[in-house]
Structures are given as structure tokens and as C-alpha cells.
């Protein structure tokens, strides 16, 4: 019988055991993911990264994990420009769709303006907000 250990501090090797096993299972089940990182960076005049977009492409989809615009640059259309650059690269990689999630009303509006549509929501995630899941055909 297996033993269970609950931990709030798993080692990188312990997490890799789960990730590697699941990746191998998925590759056998639906084929290789061709997962590749993707980032669009915002740099200041000194070359320091101050924001941007990070995510990955896999199984023909772009997933934007994080998108951050510095306070001083918000409201200038940069979110749309970052998404457009990431989507362009995703299409070059053969992707047919993109997805992203947010609980920020401002980010939700920006994503909707870029042609994303809501396909699911979780209310009170976090409390008092709604987490929206969005997709876009590329």
C-alpha cells in the first residue's frame, strides 16, 4: 500500500517526478505536446525587464500564464501589443488557439478588446472577484 506525505515544501526533484510521469502519460495518450516557452518582455531604457508576458505553446495552443504592465504604462494599449506579438509567434509555431485567465476586471476588458471570449468563470476566486477563463481562435 502506498504512503502519503503532505508537504508545503516539495523539492524540485519530487515535483519533477510527478511532472515527468504525467508528461510521459499524456504523450502516450494524446501525443507529444511540443511544449515551448514563450515570453514578450518590456524593457526600460537601461535594459531592465519591467513587465511583459510569459507562457508557453503546447498541443496547438498558446497559454498566457502571466501578463504584467508596469503602473506607469497602463492604459497605453501595451497589453494588446504583447498579446498580438505572442499570438503571432504562436501562429508561427502552428497554434490554432489561445487561452488566458484573470480575476482583474481591467485585464478582462483588455482581453475582450483583443478578441478573446469568456468560456468559463469561477465566482469568488478570490473572494469578491470572478476568475474568468478566455479563449481566442488564432
C-alpha positions as CSV (number, residue, x, y, z in Angstrom):
1,X,0.0,0.0,0.0
2,X,1.4,3.4,-0.9
3,X,2.2,6.0,1.8
4,X,1.1,9.6,1.6
5,X,3.1,12.6,2.6
6,X,1.6,16.1,2.8
7,X,4.1,18.8,2.3
8,X,4.2,22.6,1.7
9,X,7.8,22.4,0.6
10,X,8.3,19.7,-2.0
11,X,11.8,19.5,-3.6
12,X,12.3,20.3,-7.3
13,X,13.1,16.6,-7.7
14,X,9.9,15.5,-6.1
15,X,7.9,17.8,-8.3
16,X,9.8,16.6,-11.3
17,X,8.8,13.0,-10.5
18,X,5.1,14.0,-10.9
19,X,5.6,16.3,-13.9
20,X,7.8,13.8,-15.8
21,X,5.4,10.9,-15.2
22,X,2.3,12.9,-16.2
23,X,4.1,14.2,-19.3
24,X,5.0,10.7,-20.3
25,X,1.5,9.5,-19.8
26,X,0.0,12.4,-21.8
27,X,2.4,11.9,-24.6
28,X,1.4,8.2,-24.8
29,X,-2.3,9.2,-24.6
30,X,-2.6,12.1,-27.0
31,X,0.8,12.6,-28.5
32,X,3.8,14.8,-27.7
33,X,2.9,18.3,-26.5
34,X,5.7,20.2,-28.2
35,X,5.6,22.5,-25.2
36,X,7.9,25.5,-25.7
37,X,8.2,28.6,-23.5
38,X,7.2,32.0,-24.9
39,X,7.9,35.4,-23.5
40,X,7.4,39.0,-24.7
41,X,9.5,41.3,-22.5
42,X,9.1,45.0,-21.7
43,X,12.5,46.6,-21.0
44,X,13.2,50.1,-19.7
45,X,15.9,52.4,-21.2
46,X,18.6,50.6,-19.1
47,X,17.6,47.2,-20.5
48,X,15.9,46.1,-17.2
49,X,12.8,43.9,-17.6
50,X,9.9,45.8,-16.1
51,X,7.0,43.7,-17.3
52,X,5.7,41.6,-20.1
53,X,4.0,38.3,-21.0
54,X,5.1,34.8,-20.2
55,X,3.5,31.5,-21.1
56,X,4.0,28.6,-23.4
57,X,2.7,26.8,-26.5
58,X,1.6,23.2,-26.4
59,X,-0.8,21.0,-28.4
60,X,-1.5,23.8,-30.8
61,X,-2.5,26.3,-28.1
62,X,-0.9,29.4,-26.7
63,X,-1.4,29.7,-22.9
64,X,-0.5,33.1,-21.4
65,X,0.4,32.4,-17.8
66,X,1.3,35.9,-16.7
67,X,0.9,39.4,-18.2
68,X,2.1,42.4,-16.3
69,X,2.2,46.0,-17.4
70,X,4.1,48.5,-15.1
71,X,1.8,51.1,-13.4
72,X,3.3,53.9,-15.4
73,X,2.5,52.2,-18.7
74,X,-1.0,51.0,-18.0
75,X,-3.8,52.3,-20.2
76,X,-1.5,52.8,-23.2
77,X,-2.5,49.6,-25.2
78,X,0.6,47.6,-24.3
79,X,-1.5,44.5,-23.2
80,X,-2.9,44.3,-26.7
81,X,0.5,44.7,-28.2
82,X,2.0,42.0,-26.0
83,X,-0.8,39.6,-26.8
84,X,-0.5,40.3,-30.5
85,X,3.2,39.5,-30.5
86,X,2.7,36.3,-28.6
87,X,-0.2,35.3,-30.8
88,X,1.9,36.0,-33.9
89,X,4.7,33.7,-32.6
90,X,2.1,31.1,-31.6
91,X,0.7,31.0,-35.1
92,X,4.2,30.6,-36.5
93,X,4.6,27.6,-34.2
94,X,1.4,26.1,-35.7
95,X,-1.1,27.1,-32.9
96,X,-4.8,27.4,-33.7
97,X,-6.0,28.9,-30.4
98,X,-5.0,30.9,-27.3
99,X,-6.3,31.0,-23.8
100,X,-5.8,33.1,-20.7
101,X,-7.4,33.6,-17.3
102,X,-7.8,36.6,-15.0
103,X,-9.6,37.9,-11.9
104,X,-8.8,41.5,-12.8
105,X,-11.7,43.5,-14.3
106,X,-9.3,45.7,-16.1
107,X,-7.4,42.8,-17.6
108,X,-10.7,41.2,-18.6
109,X,-11.7,44.3,-20.5
110,X,-8.3,44.3,-22.3
111,X,-8.6,40.7,-23.3
112,X,-12.1,41.1,-24.6
113,X,-10.9,44.1,-26.7
114,X,-8.3,41.8,-28.2
115,X,-11.0,39.3,-29.4
116,X,-10.9,36.8,-26.5
117,X,-14.2,35.4,-25.3
118,X,-15.1,34.1,-21.9
119,X,-15.7,30.3,-21.8
120,X,-15.9,29.8,-18.1
121,X,-16.0,31.5,-14.7
122,X,-15.3,30.8,-11.1
123,X,-17.1,33.2,-8.7
124,X,-15.4,34.3,-5.5
125,X,-11.9,33.3,-6.8
126,X,-10.5,35.2,-5.0
127,X,-13.4,36.3,-2.7
128,X,-15.3,39.2,-4.1
129,X,-14.0,38.6,-7.6
130,X,-14.7,36.3,-10.5
131,X,-12.0,34.5,-12.3
132,X,-12.7,34.4,-16.0
133,X,-11.2,31.9,-18.5
134,X,-10.9,33.2,-22.0
135,X,-10.1,31.8,-25.4
136,X,-9.4,33.1,-28.9
137,X,-9.1,31.4,-32.3
138,X,-5.8,32.3,-34.0
